[in-house]
Amino acid sequence: MIEEEKTAMSNLRAVFYVSDGTGITAETIGHSLLTQFSGCLFQTDRLSFIDDEEKARETAERIRRAGERLGTRPIVVNSCVDPQLTAILAESGALMLDVFEPFIEPLERELGSPRQSRVGQAHGLVDFETYHRRINAMNFALTHDDGIAINYDEADVILVAVSRAGKTPTCVYLALHYGVRAANYPLTDQDLDTDRLPARLRPYRRKLFGLTIDPQRLQQIRQERRPNSRYAQLETCKREVAAAEVMFQMERIPTLSTTNKSIEEISSKVLTTLGLQREMY
């Protein structure tokens, strides 16, 4: 057992997402890279707002100590725009992966213009119009969650599914990242007694997108929410999912299974299918 623990420790790599801003960009790109190496073990940490030399030196020392503790070379996914801060971080001895470096020089050549190293441009509050669009979309998603409000005139999309199939988190993601006004409608037992759309949804057919899910996965999710209830029984989940899928097929509603899909994947599919052209903020 001790030998196994030693082996696991020797294979563990410390990975740091370091940024002079929020670190969202570094973490997103870094996570996408690490998932390509499923046989490796990673211990990740996001270090945000490393925006002066003192913080950079403290961070470099922290990274160096992590490498010594684990006995493996740390990995740094870096999105600091100041080359001086990057140089200080490199003193840690870590493998430095600069998020911007592969792209800056080709872009400078193509555009005939040097980069302007400004911190916080990717996620900063630089456009009040788009910021308020996101806030309004978020408010819309919250007030139209689980059929709380049924006036869908201003909705960009309405997600339709049985309870706990992923409607709410997808709506929130669409609002926060794309400014999409997303509502969701939970299919009730009464709705599922027929294979036709609920009357309140029929005027909005072009905005509808159906979500389905594997009944066993749905049972696991519901069991965590309401243990040993009829709501969480596998037979209940099977019946509801089957009825919802028949409805979607009969009404020709575009549908996606959320069983093995991330919120990002679900959202991208929704936007593409419904032809909603929105840039990520």
HELIX and SHEET records of a PDB file:
HELIX    1   1 ILE A    2  ASN A   11  1                                  10    
HELIX    2   2 ILE A   24  LEU A   34  1                                  11    
HELIX    3   3 GLU A   53  LEU A   70  1                                  18    
HELIX    4   4 PRO A   83  ALA A   90  1                                   8    
HELIX    5   5 GLU A  101  LEU A  111  1                                  11    
HELIX    6   6 PHE A  128  THR A  143  1                                  16    
HELIX    7   7 ASP A  145  GLY A  147  5                                   3    
HELIX    8   8 LYS A  167  TYR A  178  1                                  12    
HELIX    9   9 ASP A  189  LEU A  192  1                                   4    
HELIX   10  10 ALA A  199  LYS A  207  5                                   9    
HELIX   11  11 PRO A  215  ARG A  225  1                                  11    
HELIX   12  12 ARG A  230  ALA A  232  5                                   3    
HELIX   13  13 LEU A  234  GLU A  251  1                                  18    
HELIX   14  14 ILE A  263  LEU A  274  1                                  12    
SHEET    1   A 4 LEU A  41  LEU A  47  0                                        
SHEET    2   A 4 LEU A  12  VAL A  18  1                                        
SHEET    3   A 4 ILE A  75  ASN A  78  1                                        
SHEET    4   A 4 LEU A  95  ASP A  98  1                                        
SHEET    1   B 4 ALA A 182  PRO A 186  0                                        
SHEET    2   B 4 VAL A 157  ALA A 161  1                                        
SHEET    3   B 4 LEU A 208  THR A 212  1                                        
SHEET    4   B 4 THR A 255  SER A 257  1                                        
END                                                                             
